[in-house]
C-alpha cells in the first residue's frame, strides 16, 4: 500500500493581540482536523499566534513574551497532528517572522521568513530581520518545505526550499484582499512558483477584517503543473484537507481535493465590505451601529452592508431632513428601513440649522451664502448622530465613498463624523454596481434611488455635477492618479479632458488634510486612502493648473 499524507488548511479569522483566544481557536481547529479529516499536517496562517498585522505591538517585550507563552501552550495541548504555526521569535537580539512545526510537545522545525515586504500596507522591515536558510522536515515519508507569504512572491526562497529537497511546499499567509487579488495569487503561485520548481504548493491564507484590511482566505493548492486542484471558499472560516500520494515511479501526486468556484467581482467586493464592517464592530465590542440616511444611494448601500454584516436588530437608522430635502428622499430612506427591518428615527434639523444661522448672522454680516451654510447642515447631522452614538454605545457608520473622499466633497465633523467608513474605498461608479448586485439578492434599495441623479441636498436644486465632473469621468481620473501614480499629462493622454484632469488633481492634492482626519474604512482597491497612500499635508510640489484654489467643500 502506498503511503499518503493528508495536509490540512486552517483558514481562520484571528484577532490581533488576542493571543489566548487565537491559541484556543487553533487548538480546537487542530483537534477537528485530526479527528474529522485525519490530517497529518495542518497549516495555519502567518503570525497566527498574534494575529496579523500586530504592528507596533511587536516592539513591546511583554507582547513578545505573551506570544512565546502562547506557542508553548499550543505545544502542550496539541497531540496526534503536526501543526505549522506562525509566530514571532526572538533569537540573539533579532526578531523573526517565524513558522514552527509542532507536535506532541516538540518543535520539529522552525523557519524564518526570508522576503520581508515593505510596500503598500506592509511594513515588515520595521519589525523583523530576514531569515536566509530553507527548512525542510520529514513527515510520513514526504519532505515538506516551509515558506511564509512574500517568500513565494519573490520566488527565490521557494526555489531554495525545493533545492534543499522539499517535495511539497507549505506556505503560511496573511495576504489582504483587493479586487482580483485571489486571481493574482493563484496565477503567480501556479506559474512563477509551482511550475518552475516542479512542486505542489499548499497556500493557507488568513480570513477576516483587521482595521482597514480585509483578508479573504481563498486558500488553495496547486500541483506541480500549475493547476489549482483545491480552493477554499472566500470570506469563510474552514478547515479543509488535501491528500497527497505517490505514483508507481515515486512522484508526489494529489489523490483527493475539492475546488470551490470563484465568486463574481461584485460578490467578492460586497463580501469584503460586510466582513470588514462585521469584524471591526465585533472585535472592538460595539453593540451595533447607527447610520444616517439621506435617501441617496451611498447611505442606502451602507445600510444594506450594515444589516447584512450585523443583522437588522443591531442597526439603527436616522433621517435628518432639512429645508432642502425632497420628500421623496425621506420616503425612500424609510422604505429602505422597512425592507431591511431596521428601526428608523426622524430628526428635522431645520430648527438646529436656523439656530446656528441666527447666532452666526452678526459675524457673517452681508457676506453671500456659500458652502459655509451647506457645511453647517452636515455638521448638525454629524452632531446628532454622534450624540446618539454616545448615548447608546453604537458606533456611527459613515456613508462617504472614495470619489468624494478623493476630491474633498465631504464635510469635516459633518458627514465625515463617525467611527468606521464602510464604503470609503468604493468609487461612486462601484456604488451603483454594488447596489444593483445587492438587489439581486433581495430588492432592498428602491430603483429610483439608483436612477436619480446624485445630490447632497444642501442647497436648492443641487446636484453633484454642479461641483464635480460626471462620476463616469471622475472615477477613472482618480484611479489613474491615486492608484497608478500617473501624471496629469499621462492621464490626459488616455483621452480625458485636460481641464477635468487638472481640476481633479488639484482637488485631490488639496484635501489630504481631510483624509487624515477621516475614520478608517474597508480597503478593497490596490491603494486605499489610509495605510496605502502616505502623502505630506504640507508640500511645495504643485502642478501648474491655473485653477482656483478654493474649489472644495470643507
N, C-alpha and C positions, 0 to 999 in steps of 0.2 A: 504493500500500500504506500502510495506517495504521501509524504508528509505535507501538511498545509499550514498556512499562517493566516490567522484572522486578525486584520488590523481595523480598529475602530476609530471613528472620527467623532469627537465630542464637541459639537458646535453649541457652545453655551453662552448665555448672557450673564456676564460677570460684572461686578461693581468695583470701580477704582477705590482702593483703600479698605474695602470690606474683606480683609484677609480671612477672618474666621468664617464669614459667610461663603466666600469663594471656596475655601478648603472643604467646607461641609457639602457644597454642591458637587465638587469634583469627586469626593469620596462616594457620594450617592451615585454619581454617573458611572464610576468605576465598577461598583457592585452591580449596577444594571447591565453594563456592557459584558461583564464576566458571566452573570447568571442567565441573562436573556439571549445574548448573542454569541456567547462562547468566545469572546475576544481574547486574543493573546497579548496584543499591544494596543493601548488606547492613546491617541494623540489629542492633547488639549491645545487651546490657542496660546499665542505668545503672551508671556508675562501673566499667565492665568492665575497665579497666586495673588498678585497685587491688583489685577485689572489693568487695562491699557487705555490711554497713556497715563501713568502716575505722575508725570511732570515733576515739579519741584519737591514732591514728597520723597523722591529718590535722593534728595540732598540731606535728608534727615536720618541720623543714625538710629533713632528709635524706630523709624519705619522699616529700615533695612533689617533690624533685629527682629521685628514682628514678622517680616516675610520669611526670615530664616526659621523662626519658630513654627510658622505655618507649614513650611515644607517638611519640617521634622514631624509634625503631626500627621501629615499625609503618609510619610514613610511608615509610621506606626500603624495606621488604620487601613492601609490598602494591602490586600493579600490576594494571591491567586491570579493576578493580572499585572502586566508591566504597564506603567503609565509614564508617558512622556509629558513632563510638566514644565511650563515656562515660569521663570522666577529671576529676580536679580541676585547676583552672587558677588560677594567681596572676596578678593584674593590679592594679598601682598600690596595693599594700598590702592588697588584698582577695583572698579565696579563693572561687571559684565552683565549683558542681557543673555541669560543662560537658559538652557533646557536640559533637564535631568531625567534619565530613565530610572524609575524607582520600582522596586518590587520586594515585598515581604521584608520590609525594614532596611533594605540595602539600596545604595545608589550604584547602578550598573554602569552608567556613563554620564558625563556632563559635557555639553558643547557650549561654546561661547560664540555668540553671533559675530560674524565677520564683517558684513556690509551694514554700516550704520547710516540710515537715511537722514539727511539734513536739509530737506527741501519741503516746500508746501506746508503741510500740517505737522511734519516730522521735525524733531529737534534732538535726535538721539545722541549726537556727539557732545551735547551739553552735559550728558549724564554718564555715558558709558565709554569704556575702552573697547577696542575691537579685538576679537579673538583671531587666531591665524592658523589653527590646526583642525583638519577634518576629524570627525569622530565617527567610528563605525563599531557597532556592537552586535553580537550574535543572538538569534532567537529562533528556536525550533529549526535549526539548520539553515537559516537565512541570515544574510549580513545586511544590517539596517544602518543607513546613514542619517544623520540629523542635520537639518538646516533650519534657519529661522527667517521667515518673511522676506526681507530685502535680499537675502542670500541667493534666492532663485532669480530675482530681477537682475542681478549683476552677473549671474551665470558661473563665474569662477569658483565660488565656494561649492556649488553643486558639482561642478566638474572635478574638483579636488576630492570630494566625497566618493565619487564614482571611481576615481583613480586609486583611492585607498581601499577599494574592494566592496563598496556598498552595492547591493543588488536592488534594493528598494530605498527610495529617498523619502523620509518623513519630514514634512515642513510645517512648523507651527506659525500661525499668522494672526495679526491684528491689522487687517487691511481695510481701511474705511471705504465706505460707499461713495461713489458719484455715478452719474448716469453712464452706462456702458462699461463700468469698471469690471464686472464679472466676465464680460467677453474679453476684455484686455488681459485679465489674469489667465484665463484658460488658453488664449492664443499664445501668450508668452511662455507659460509653463509647458504647454504641449510642444510648441515649435522650437523655442530657443533653449529649452532645458531637456525635456524627456527624449525627444528625437535625437538631439545632439549627443547626449550621454548614453542613450540606449537603455534607460532605466525607467521604471514606473515611479511616479511621484504622487504621494498622498499629501493633499493640501487641506489642512484644517483651519478654518477661519472663525474669528470671534463674531458674535451676533449681538445686536442691541445698541442703545443710544448712550453716549457719554458726552455731556455738554453739547457742543455743536456737531460732534462727529456721530455718524451712524455706521455701524458695522452690519453688513448684510448677510454674513455667513456665506451661503452659496458654496460650501466646501465641495471639493471634488477630488477625483483620482484620474490620472491619465496613464495609459500604458506606454511601453517603450516606443510605439509607433506614433504617439501623439494623439491617440483617440481618447476622448472623455468617456470613461467606462462607468463612472459613478458620479452623481451630482446630487447634493442635498438641497432641499427647498430653501429659498432665500427667506430671511427675516423670521425664521422659526428656530427654536431650540430643538436639538435632536441628538441622539446617539445612534449612529449607523455603522455598518461594517462592510468590509470587502475581504473576500477570501482569496489568498494567493496560493498557487500550487506550482508544480514543475511539470514540464513535458518530458517525453521519453529521453530527450537529449540533455535534460537537467536545467533548461532555461526557465526562468520565472514566468508564470502565466497567471492570469486573473480568472478565477473559476466562478465567482459569484459576486454580482454588484447590481446596482439599480441606478437609473438615470431619471431625475426629475426634469420635466420640460421647463425651459426658461420662461419668465413672465414677460409681458409686453412692457415697453418703456413707461407708459402711463402707470401701469400697475406697480412697477418697481419704485417709481418716484413717490407714488401715493403711499405705498407701504413704508418707505423710508421716512416720510413725514409723520405718519401715525406712530411708528416705532420711536422716532426721536422725541415726539411730544409725550408719549406714554412714559418712556423711561426717565425723561427729565422731571416730570411731575412725580412719578412714583419713587424714584431713587432719592429725590430731595424731600419727600414726605409731605407733599401738598395734598390736601383732601380733594382738590378739584381745581377747576379754572373758571374764570369769568371772561366772557367775550363781548366786546362792544359791537353791535350790529348796525350797519348803516343802510342795509338794503342793497348794497353793491356786491359785486362778485367776490372781492377779496375776503370780506368778512363772512360771506356765505360759505366759501370753501374752507376757511379757517374753522368755522363752527362744525362743518361736516368732519373735518380731521379730528377735532377735539372729541366729538361724540364717538367716532369710530375707534379712537385711541383709549378713551376712558369710560365710555358709557354715558347715556343721557343724564343719569342721576348725579353725576359729578360735574356737570357743566351748567353754568348759569349764563343767560344772555341778557343784555341791556340795550334797548333802543333809546337814543337820546336826540330826538328831533329838534331842529332849530327853525327859525323863520324861513330858512331857505330849503328845508327838507320837503320833498314832494310826498304827498300822501301815499303814492304807490310804493315809495321806499320803505315806509313803516309797515305797510300791508305785506310786502314781500318778506321783510325780516320776521314778522310774526308768523307768516306761512312756513318759513324755513324751520322755525322753532316747533311749530305744530307737527310738521312731518318728521322731525327728528326726536320728538318727545322731550324737548328742553323747556324748562321754565323761563319765561320771558318777562322782564320788567320794562316799564317805560318811565323815563325821566325827561321831561321837557326842559331843555337848557336855556330857553329864551330869557326867563327871569334872571338866571345867573349871568348870562351874557350881557343883559342890559345893565345889571348892577356894575359889572366891570366897566362898561362904556360910560356910565354915569360918573364913576369915580375917576376915570381917566380923562374925561372931557376937558377939565380945566388945563390939563397938561398937554393934551393933543391940540387944543386951540382950533384953528381953521385948517389944519393940515388935511389933505384929502384922504378918503377911505382907500386903504390898500391891503396888502397881505397881513398887516397887523391885526385887523379885525377878524380875518379868517383864522389866524393862529389862536386868537383868544377863544374862539369857539372850540377848536381842537383841544385847548388846554382845559376848558371847562369839562369836557368829556373825560379827559385823562384824569383829572382830579376826582371826578365822581367814581370812575372805575377803580382807582387806587383806594378810595375810601371804602368801597365795598370789599375790596381785597383785604384791607387791614381788618375790617370787622369780621369777616368770615374765615379768613386764613386761606382762601382760594387765590391762586395766582392769576394775574391778568395775562391773557394770551393776546399779544398784539397781532395786527392783521395786515401790516405793510408788506409789499412784495419787493423783489430785488430791483425791478425797474425804478420804483420810487426811491428806494434807498440809494441807488447809484447816483441819481441826479438831485437828491435832496428834496424831493417832493414829499416831504413829511415834516411834522412839527415836533421839535424838541419839547418834551414834557407834556405833549398832547397825544397824538396817535402813536407816538413812539414810547409812551409810558407803559411799562409792563415788565414782566419777569422773563418771558420767553417769546420768540418770534417764529411762529410755525412756518410761515412761507417767506421768510427773509431772503432766502436764496432761490426763490422761484420767480423767474421773469413773468411779466404780465401775460405774454402770449401763452406761456405754460399754465398760468392760472386758468385760462379758458379751456385748455386741453384737459386739465385735471378735473375741472368742474363737469365737463361732458363725460369724462370717464366715470366719475362718481355717480352720475345719474344713470349709467348703465347698470349699476348695482341696485339702485332704487332711486326714484325721481324725487330727490330732496331739495334740489336747487331749482327754483322756478325758471322756466325757459326765458321769460322776459328779463330776468336778472342777467342771463348770459348774453342776451341780444341787445340790451340797452347800451348806448354809449357811456363809457365810464365817466363819473363825475365825483368830485369831493363834496359838492353841495354846500359850499361855504360862501357862495356869493350868488346873485341872481343869474339863472340860466347858465351856470358854469359847466364847462366840460374840460376833461384832462387835456384835450388837444388845444385848448386855449393857451396852455403854457408849455406843452411838450409836443414833439413830433408824434405821429401815429405810432402805436406800440410795435406794429409790424416793421417799422423803420428804426425805432429806438432800440429795441432789444438786440438786433444784430450788431449795432454800433457798440452797445455796452459790452456784449460778449467779446467782440474783437479787441476793445481797449482794455477791459478788465481781465479777461481770462486768457487772451492770447498776447497781450502786451504789444499790440500793433500801434504804430504811429498814426496820427490823423491822416497823413498822406497815404499810408498803406490802406487805411480804411476807405478813403475816397476812391482809391484805385479799384476797390471791389464794387464800385458802382453807386456808392452812397452820395447824397447831396453834400457838397463841401460845407455849406452853411450849417446844415444839421449836424455834421460831424464836429465842426469847431464848437458849436454851441453845446453839444452833449459832453464833449471832452472838458470844456470849461466848467460845466456844472458838476461833473464827477470830481474834478480836482478841487473845487471849492468846498465840497461837502464832506471831506474826510472827517472833520471835527464832529459832525453829526453821527457818522457811523461809529466813531469811537465811543459815543455815549448811548448807542443803541443796545437793546438786550441781545443776548446770544440767540441763535436760531439754527435750525437744522441745515446742514450742508448737503447739497445734492449735486453741485457742479464741481468742475475741476478746480475752480478758485472762487471761494466764497469770501464775502467781507467778514473779517474776523481773524482767525488763526492763519489763513492762507495769504492774505494781502496786507502787507505792512508798509504803509506809505506815511511819510512825515506830515504832521499837521502844518508845520511852518517850512516852506520851501521856496527858494528863489527861482526854481525851474518853471518857466512859463512857455506855453505855446502862444505865438502871436496870432490871436484870433480876431482881435478888433471888436469883440463883443462887449456889451455892457456887463460889468462885474456884478450887478445887482440882481441877476436873474435867478432867484431861488426863493423858496419858502423857508422861513425859519421855524 
